[in-house]
């Protein structure tokens, strides 16, 4: 479960957000209290006067999986727009970044999934609860079946782009020659 209070006008401060986060931590111990990347970007646009370079930098570093890439994007953001950088630190990086998150991102229901479910349920909201239950079960089974089928057809566990990225890095490394310097160190020639 992910909770998203960022659709409010302030970024992540105030009594509502503080008490809400505290309540969730004490009642639901495994709940990740995060902010929505999209809503946070909308709030950041107000601070950076809709500068495209800041927003174009923001989205990549929220979704990266490597610490080095994240740190590089953050350093670039700090050099471009220091106020936005400070605002993001105030929000706390763990709340919106995948790489700095303390929990697994693949075991949670985000607000996007909840919003998708709400839009699907609008047409049937006046039916009996048992009918709605059956509809939701069928809908989720259909969604997850499609995803599993697509995953089974994939030639690798990775996406095509990630697979190609690895191949591009592995092929040149196979032509490298290594020469031992001592027991723990080696010299690598291209």
MODELLER restraints for C-alpha pairs under 7 A, 6 or more apart:
rsr = mdl.restraints
at = mdl.atoms
rsr.add(forms.Gaussian(group=physical.xy_distance, feature=features.Distance(at['CA:1:A'], at['CA:31:A']), mean=5.87, stdev=0.5))
rsr.add(forms.Gaussian(group=physical.xy_distance, feature=features.Distance(at['CA:1:A'], at['CA:32:A']), mean=6.61, stdev=0.5))
rsr.add(forms.Gaussian(group=physical.xy_distance, feature=features.Distance(at['CA:1:A'], at['CA:108:A']), mean=5.17, stdev=0.5))
rsr.add(forms.Gaussian(group=physical.xy_distance, feature=features.Distance(at['CA:1:A'], at['CA:109:A']), mean=5.07, stdev=0.5))
rsr.add(forms.Gaussian(group=physical.xy_distance, feature=features.Distance(at['CA:1:A'], at['CA:110:A']), mean=6.76, stdev=0.5))
rsr.add(forms.Gaussian(group=physical.xy_distance, feature=features.Distance(at['CA:2:A'], at['CA:31:A']), mean=6.77, stdev=0.5))
rsr.add(forms.Gaussian(group=physical.xy_distance, feature=features.Distance(at['CA:2:A'], at['CA:32:A']), mean=5.56, stdev=0.5))
rsr.add(forms.Gaussian(group=physical.xy_distance, feature=features.Distance(at['CA:2:A'], at['CA:33:A']), mean=5.88, stdev=0.5))
rsr.add(forms.Gaussian(group=physical.xy_distance, feature=features.Distance(at['CA:2:A'], at['CA:34:A']), mean=6.11, stdev=0.5))
rsr.add(forms.Gaussian(group=physical.xy_distance, feature=features.Distance(at['CA:2:A'], at['CA:108:A']), mean=6.58, stdev=0.5))
rsr.add(forms.Gaussian(group=physical.xy_distance, feature=features.Distance(at['CA:2:A'], at['CA:109:A']), mean=6.15, stdev=0.5))
rsr.add(forms.Gaussian(group=physical.xy_distance, feature=features.Distance(at['CA:2:A'], at['CA:110:A']), mean=5.47, stdev=0.5))
rsr.add(forms.Gaussian(group=physical.xy_distance, feature=features.Distance(at['CA:3:A'], at['CA:33:A']), mean=5.46, stdev=0.5))
rsr.add(forms.Gaussian(group=physical.xy_distance, feature=features.Distance(at['CA:3:A'], at['CA:34:A']), mean=5.90, stdev=0.5))
rsr.add(forms.Gaussian(group=physical.xy_distance, feature=features.Distance(at['CA:4:A'], at['CA:34:A']), mean=6.09, stdev=0.5))
rsr.add(forms.Gaussian(group=physical.xy_distance, feature=features.Distance(at['CA:4:A'], at['CA:35:A']), mean=4.92, stdev=0.5))
rsr.add(forms.Gaussian(group=physical.xy_distance, feature=features.Distance(at['CA:4:A'], at['CA:36:A']), mean=5.71, stdev=0.5))
rsr.add(forms.Gaussian(group=physical.xy_distance, feature=features.Distance(at['CA:5:A'], at['CA:17:A']), mean=6.83, stdev=0.5))
rsr.add(forms.Gaussian(group=physical.xy_distance, feature=features.Distance(at['CA:5:A'], at['CA:35:A']), mean=6.58, stdev=0.5))
rsr.add(forms.Gaussian(group=physical.xy_distance, feature=features.Distance(at['CA:6:A'], at['CA:12:A']), mean=6.61, stdev=0.5))
rsr.add(forms.Gaussian(group=physical.xy_distance, feature=features.Distance(at['CA:6:A'], at['CA:35:A']), mean=5.84, stdev=0.5))
rsr.add(forms.Gaussian(group=physical.xy_distance, feature=features.Distance(at['CA:6:A'], at['CA:36:A']), mean=6.44, stdev=0.5))
rsr.add(forms.Gaussian(group=physical.xy_distance, feature=features.Distance(at['CA:6:A'], at['CA:39:A']), mean=5.69, stdev=0.5))
rsr.add(forms.Gaussian(group=physical.xy_distance, feature=features.Distance(at['CA:6:A'], at['CA:40:A']), mean=6.11, stdev=0.5))
rsr.add(forms.Gaussian(group=physical.xy_distance, feature=features.Distance(at['CA:7:A'], at['CA:39:A']), mean=5.63, stdev=0.5))
rsr.add(forms.Gaussian(group=physical.xy_distance, feature=features.Distance(at['CA:11:A'], at['CA:40:A']), mean=6.85, stdev=0.5))
rsr.add(forms.Gaussian(group=physical.xy_distance, feature=features.Distance(at['CA:11:A'], at['CA:43:A']), mean=6.47, stdev=0.5))
rsr.add(forms.Gaussian(group=physical.xy_distance, feature=features.Distance(at['CA:11:A'], at['CA:91:A']), mean=6.88, stdev=0.5))
rsr.add(forms.Gaussian(group=physical.xy_distance, feature=features.Distance(at['CA:12:A'], at['CA:91:A']), mean=5.50, stdev=0.5))
rsr.add(forms.Gaussian(group=physical.xy_distance, feature=features.Distance(at['CA:21:A'], at['CA:33:A']), mean=6.33, stdev=0.5))
rsr.add(forms.Gaussian(group=physical.xy_distance, feature=features.Distance(at['CA:24:A'], at['CA:31:A']), mean=6.78, stdev=0.5))
rsr.add(forms.Gaussian(group=physical.xy_distance, feature=features.Distance(at['CA:25:A'], at['CA:31:A']), mean=6.83, stdev=0.5))
rsr.add(forms.Gaussian(group=physical.xy_distance, feature=features.Distance(at['CA:33:A'], at['CA:95:A']), mean=6.80, stdev=0.5))
rsr.add(forms.Gaussian(group=physical.xy_distance, feature=features.Distance(at['CA:34:A'], at['CA:95:A']), mean=4.35, stdev=0.5))
rsr.add(forms.Gaussian(group=physical.xy_distance, feature=features.Distance(at['CA:34:A'], at['CA:96:A']), mean=6.15, stdev=0.5))
rsr.add(forms.Gaussian(group=physical.xy_distance, feature=features.Distance(at['CA:35:A'], at['CA:95:A']), mean=5.67, stdev=0.5))
rsr.add(forms.Gaussian(group=physical.xy_distance, feature=features.Distance(at['CA:35:A'], at['CA:96:A']), mean=5.69, stdev=0.5))
rsr.add(forms.Gaussian(group=physical.xy_distance, feature=features.Distance(at['CA:36:A'], at['CA:96:A']), mean=6.83, stdev=0.5))
rsr.add(forms.Gaussian(group=physical.xy_distance, feature=features.Distance(at['CA:37:A'], at['CA:96:A']), mean=6.11, stdev=0.5))
rsr.add(forms.Gaussian(group=physical.xy_distance, feature=features.Distance(at['CA:44:A'], at['CA:84:A']), mean=6.80, stdev=0.5))
rsr.add(forms.Gaussian(group=physical.xy_distance, feature=features.Distance(at['CA:47:A'], at['CA:84:A']), mean=6.72, stdev=0.5))
rsr.add(forms.Gaussian(group=physical.xy_distance, feature=features.Distance(at['CA:48:A'], at['CA:84:A']), mean=6.78, stdev=0.5))
rsr.add(forms.Gaussian(group=physical.xy_distance, feature=features.Distance(at['CA:54:A'], at['CA:77:A']), mean=6.75, stdev=0.5))
rsr.add(forms.Gaussian(group=physical.xy_distance, feature=features.Distance(at['CA:57:A'], at['CA:73:A']), mean=6.75, stdev=0.5))
rsr.add(forms.Gaussian(group=physical.xy_distance, feature=features.Distance(at['CA:57:A'], at['CA:77:A']), mean=6.80, stdev=0.5))
rsr.add(forms.Gaussian(group=physical.xy_distance, feature=features.Distance(at['CA:61:A'], at['CA:70:A']), mean=5.20, stdev=0.5))
rsr.add(forms.Gaussian(group=physical.xy_distance, feature=features.Distance(at['CA:61:A'], at['CA:73:A']), mean=5.81, stdev=0.5))
rsr.add(forms.Gaussian(group=physical.xy_distance, feature=features.Distance(at['CA:62:A'], at['CA:96:A']), mean=6.32, stdev=0.5))
rsr.add(forms.Gaussian(group=physical.xy_distance, feature=features.Distance(at['CA:62:A'], at['CA:97:A']), mean=4.57, stdev=0.5))
rsr.add(forms.Gaussian(group=physical.xy_distance, feature=features.Distance(at['CA:62:A'], at['CA:98:A']), mean=6.25, stdev=0.5))
rsr.add(forms.Gaussian(group=physical.xy_distance, feature=features.Distance(at['CA:63:A'], at['CA:97:A']), mean=6.57, stdev=0.5))
rsr.add(forms.Gaussian(group=physical.xy_distance, feature=features.Distance(at['CA:63:A'], at['CA:98:A']), mean=5.86, stdev=0.5))
rsr.add(forms.Gaussian(group=physical.xy_distance, feature=features.Distance(at['CA:64:A'], at['CA:70:A']), mean=6.32, stdev=0.5))
rsr.add(forms.Gaussian(group=physical.xy_distance, feature=features.Distance(at['CA:64:A'], at['CA:98:A']), mean=6.65, stdev=0.5))
rsr.add(forms.Gaussian(group=physical.xy_distance, feature=features.Distance(at['CA:64:A'], at['CA:99:A']), mean=6.37, stdev=0.5))
rsr.add(forms.Gaussian(group=physical.xy_distance, feature=features.Distance(at['CA:65:A'], at['CA:98:A']), mean=6.36, stdev=0.5))
rsr.add(forms.Gaussian(group=physical.xy_distance, feature=features.Distance(at['CA:65:A'], at['CA:99:A']), mean=4.93, stdev=0.5))
rsr.add(forms.Gaussian(group=physical.xy_distance, feature=features.Distance(at['CA:66:A'], at['CA:99:A']), mean=6.17, stdev=0.5))
rsr.add(forms.Gaussian(group=physical.xy_distance, feature=features.Distance(at['CA:67:A'], at['CA:99:A']), mean=6.13, stdev=0.5))
rsr.add(forms.Gaussian(group=physical.xy_distance, feature=features.Distance(at['CA:77:A'], at['CA:85:A']), mean=6.35, stdev=0.5))
rsr.add(forms.Gaussian(group=physical.xy_distance, feature=features.Distance(at['CA:78:A'], at['CA:85:A']), mean=5.36, stdev=0.5))
rsr.add(forms.Gaussian(group=physical.xy_distance, feature=features.Distance(at['CA:93:A'], at['CA:100:A']), mean=6.68, stdev=0.5))
rsr.add(forms.Gaussian(group=physical.xy_distance, feature=features.Distance(at['CA:94:A'], at['CA:100:A']), mean=5.13, stdev=0.5))
rsr.add(forms.Gaussian(group=physical.xy_distance, feature=features.Distance(at['CA:94:A'], at['CA:101:A']), mean=4.72, stdev=0.5))
rsr.add(forms.Gaussian(group=physical.xy_distance, feature=features.Distance(at['CA:94:A'], at['CA:102:A']), mean=6.95, stdev=0.5))
rsr.add(forms.Gaussian(group=physical.xy_distance, feature=features.Distance(at['CA:95:A'], at['CA:101:A']), mean=6.82, stdev=0.5))
rsr.add(forms.Gaussian(group=physical.xy_distance, feature=features.Distance(at['CA:124:A'], at['CA:132:A']), mean=6.90, stdev=0.5))
rsr.add(forms.Gaussian(group=physical.xy_distance, feature=features.Distance(at['CA:175:A'], at['CA:190:A']), mean=6.79, stdev=0.5))
rsr.add(forms.Gaussian(group=physical.xy_distance, feature=features.Distance(at['CA:176:A'], at['CA:188:A']), mean=6.45, stdev=0.5))
rsr.add(forms.Gaussian(group=physical.xy_distance, feature=features.Distance(at['CA:176:A'], at['CA:189:A']), mean=5.60, stdev=0.5))
rsr.add(forms.Gaussian(group=physical.xy_distance, feature=features.Distance(at['CA:176:A'], at['CA:190:A']), mean=4.69, stdev=0.5))
rsr.add(forms.Gaussian(group=physical.xy_distance, feature=features.Distance(at['CA:177:A'], at['CA:188:A']), mean=5.65, stdev=0.5))
rsr.add(forms.Gaussian(group=physical.xy_distance, feature=features.Distance(at['CA:177:A'], at['CA:189:A']), mean=5.15, stdev=0.5))
rsr.add(forms.Gaussian(group=physical.xy_distance, feature=features.Distance(at['CA:177:A'], at['CA:190:A']), mean=6.56, stdev=0.5))
rsr.add(forms.Gaussian(group=physical.xy_distance, feature=features.Distance(at['CA:178:A'], at['CA:186:A']), mean=6.22, stdev=0.5))
rsr.add(forms.Gaussian(group=physical.xy_distance, feature=features.Distance(at['CA:178:A'], at['CA:187:A']), mean=5.56, stdev=0.5))
rsr.add(forms.Gaussian(group=physical.xy_distance, feature=features.Distance(at['CA:178:A'], at['CA:188:A']), mean=4.54, stdev=0.5))
rsr.add(forms.Gaussian(group=physical.xy_distance, feature=features.Distance(at['CA:178:A'], at['CA:189:A']), mean=6.39, stdev=0.5))
rsr.add(forms.Gaussian(group=physical.xy_distance, feature=features.Distance(at['CA:179:A'], at['CA:186:A']), mean=5.48, stdev=0.5))
rsr.add(forms.Gaussian(group=physical.xy_distance, feature=features.Distance(at['CA:179:A'], at['CA:187:A']), mean=5.05, stdev=0.5))
rsr.add(forms.Gaussian(group=physical.xy_distance, feature=features.Distance(at['CA:179:A'], at['CA:188:A']), mean=6.47, stdev=0.5))
rsr.add(forms.Gaussian(group=physical.xy_distance, feature=features.Distance(at['CA:180:A'], at['CA:186:A']), mean=4.35, stdev=0.5))
rsr.add(forms.Gaussian(group=physical.xy_distance, feature=features.Distance(at['CA:180:A'], at['CA:187:A']), mean=6.18, stdev=0.5))
rsr.add(forms.Gaussian(group=physical.xy_distance, feature=features.Distance(at['CA:181:A'], at['CA:187:A']), mean=6.43, stdev=0.5))
